[in-house]
Amino acid sequence: MSKALLDKARAILAHPKQGPAPMADPIAAGENTASLSDKKFQCQPAAPNTRPIYWETGDGRILGPAVPEFLGKDGNTFWVSVTFEGQIRWINADRLRSHKAFLNQRELQEIELIR
């Protein structure tokens, strides 16, 4: 992801939240795009009444809850932006998991290797 796009997202998040203005779908209209190499990344604010989401990490843990702040599309890939534990995270939509999966996940245990 380009540094300029990340800086812009941070600047938007730093402003006090105001009520959403009525607008057409910017992704469908092709607005709010930033060029990432030869692809177009499209981004729009999430709805203010969005439910919390949960997602799976690379090591198998399911994290959350976090409320989506922005939704993005890069070609055929969809992304969700959240602030979780003080960090902005862009989560690939195929990593999203249910609240039930979050509650039923096994707790990771450290084990000592036998030598």
Secondary structure, DSSP 4 states (H G I P E B T S, - for coil): --HHHHHHHHHHHHSPP-PPPP---HHHHT-SEEEETTEEEEEEEPPTTPPPEEEE-TTS-EEEEE---EEEEETTEEEEEEEETTEEEEEEGGGEE-HHHHHHPPPP---PPP-
